[in-house]
Amino acid sequence: MADKDLSDRPAHGVETGRPSFADWSRIFLGELAATSSVSAAARLAGVSTFVVYETRRTDAEFNRAWQEALCEGYDHLEMGLLFRLRAGEVKPAAGARRGVRQFDNATALRLLTAHREAVARQRAMRDNEDAGTILASLNAKLERMRERSLAGAHGATNEPAGQERDADEA
């Protein structure tokens, strides 16, 4: 009787000579981030696209890492496109010995529009973090005020009668 793989990861064809999950997933995710191509990444990792899609469906951590790799891949694509849009592309000109640098303004504007939305999301996340920091600071300040108030109330009970002050009078 064959030993069963009891790990959290699905068994991925140990008998078929495929690389271990740890090996192929590291290679796959790295190549996915570099190329944004599932087929190319699976080929380099030495596994089929069926295996990677099945693993993505059954392994939440792998699915999360896949999404992160795709986001990184799209960031690379966007940066490459942004460079081409900023620098222009040299294209041959009719009857000229040298090419002419051309700029794709329509694509540049679409990219800026998409980027504006991404920046707005990032700023909203940053503002939300800033709000959390402010809230934590306010809570800490209120806690210190409570502690002083309690310390003052305990100290006031030790004062002689008629000497206690109301907190509003202080």
KOLNU-737143 format. One record per residue (C-alpha): residue in three letters; y, x, z. Coordinates in pm, whole numbers, plus 50000, padded with zeros to 5 digits. Each point is the difference from the previous one (the first is absolute). Layout:
N
ALAYXZ;...
END
This chain:
170
MET500005000050000;ALA503405014049899;ASP502675005550261;LYS502784974649991;ASP503665010549989;LEU501494984050311;SER503545013349956;ASP503014977849951;ARG500065010549635;PRO497624984449751;ALA497195022549882;HIS501035013749662;GLY496975011349808;VAL498875029950200;GLU496694997549810;THR501745000849659;GLY501615034050057;ARG503534986250028;PRO502395019050224;SER500414987750356;PHE502594973150070;ALA502275025050175;ASP499905023349700;TRP500394975249717;SER502574978150177;ARG502275030050071;ILE499815011249636;PHE500374964449870;LEU503044991550212;GLY501725032849915;GLU499494994849626;LEU501024963350027;ALA503275010950158;ALA500535025849726;THR499104978449699;SER500044963350108;SER496774997149797;VAL496934986150175;SER497715010549714;ALA501285035849991;ALA499855003050380;ALA496444986350016;ARG498875023149719;LEU501445030650177;ALA498424989050332;GLY496604996349834;VAL499534963050071;SER500144968349792;THR502904975950005;PHE497524974150133;VAL499465021550310;VAL503715004650067;TYR500824963149948;GLU497054989450218;THR501095024350273;ARG503554986749979;ARG498694964550050;THR497805008850298;ASP501965027350179;ALA503424990350135;GLU501025035950078;PHE499105011649649;ASN501924970249857;ARG503075010350204;ALA499715036149883;TRP499594987549640;GLN503234980150026;GLU501835030150142;ALA498695022049718;LEU501154974749740;CYS503454998550159;GLU500185037849989;GLY498874999649636;TYR502664974949906;ASP502605021050181;HIS498945029649782;LEU500264978649686;GLU503424987450102;MET501265035150070;GLY498715012349664;LEU501664971049822;LEU503195005350196;PHE500075036549891;ARG499534990349633;LEU502714973950029;ARG502435024650160;ALA499255029349770;GLY499404979649686;GLU497375007149739;VAL500415023049703;LYS498994981149688;PRO500105011749640;ALA503084989849807;ALA499814991749631;GLY500965030549793;ALA500855021550302;ARG498325032650099;ARG500264992450368;GLY499194968950193;VAL502574977650159;ARG499934991550368;GLN499694962450042;PHE500284978750312;ASP498204966950055;ASN502734980750180;ALA498134966650001;THR497025015050184;ALA502355018850233;LEU501704967450095;ARG496664982650060;LEU498905029150219;LEU503254998750196;THR499524962750055;ALA496465005550128;HIS501175029350212;ARG502804979250150;GLU497394975550133;ALA497925028650144;VAL503085015050166;ALA500934966150145;ARG496474996650146;GLN500185035250144;ARG503424993550154;ALA498734967550150;MET497065018650157;ARG502365026950131;ASP502394973850138;ASN497074982650165;GLU498995033050163;ASP503615005350108;ALA500044965050148;GLY496835008150192;THR501595031650139;ILE503104980850104;LEU497904973050165;ALA497995026150191;SER503245016450115;LEU501404966650117;ASN496784991750183;ALA500075033850176;LYS503634994650102;LEU499214965350134;GLU497085014350197;ARG502265026450157;MET502534972850089;ARG497224979250158;GLU498835029950203;ARG503535007050124;SER500464963450084;LEU496744999150195;ALA500895032550177;GLY503414985650086;ALA498464967750128;HIS497605019550223;GLY502855021650126;ALA502164969250065;THR497444985050237;ASN500275031450215;GLU503784996050040;PRO501424983250311;ALA500634962749979;GLY503214990749824;GLN500035032949805;GLU497844988249708;ARG501804995749669;ASP499214977049721;ALA499035017549677;ASP502904982149825;GLU502495014950244;ALA498935035949925;
END
